[in-house]
């Protein structure tokens, strides 16, 4: 078994959960969920201090899914990490289920922030990081933003705040897959250059391949060593990663596969 083969196997199961649950619900956001799988796999299976038996454990590290519409990747990761049974994923977006289209921290074990309205997650992560500092708590705060989400003004107010207070216990990711619901992010409202803009706000910034576990872990280690600054990891990813007909297709931002397409997706992921 290669160094990260066990994590790759987990990532493949998470992707299978994502396409299955979205198909079962006949709605959801598979594209930006599939692009973020390796990031969440790395965090929840090797990096973050969490305990599925104690989801509200005060000493745990915290995670904010700022792009809350990508809830399938968070739900599938939490289920694989055994915060709740994987069978529950089939209730996604159904009446009476806690697994609604956007995460609810009051209803779902392992969810640290209710999210969905874009642009707000980094502000909440700032508050979490400040609170941890005031409590002298040994914990890290992680946030995942979408590249299209960087078009929200609140992100930049929050970025100023993170740097102003020198929140070096905050590590944020940008899932840079280059596409959003209306097409190419550069055509809709160009957020580039991401690295230079955050550096101008006095962040420590790295750019990596967001599907390479080695690069993800190395970047997190470097980020943890950056003293006095918040850290941003710009993760280049592929929207719809792992499913042949979804990869790099903006149309799969918020569309569910048919039963026939699900069969093809599962076949793709079997040999990914």
Buried (B, 14 or more C-beta within 10 A) or exposed (E): EEEBEEBBEBBBBBBBBBBBBBBBBEEBBBBBBBBBBBBBBBBBBBBBEBEBEEBEEEEBBBBBBBBBBBBBBBBBBBBBBEBBEBEBBBBBBEEEBBBBBBBBBEEBBBBBBBBBEBBBBBBBBBBBBBEBBEEEBEBBBBBBBBBBBBBBEBBBEBBEBBBEBBBBBBBBBBBBBBBBBEBEBEEBEEBEEBBEBBBEBBBBBBBBBBBBBEBBBEBBEBBBEBEEBBBBBBBBBBBBBBBEEBBBBBEBBBBBBEEEBBEBBBEBBEEB
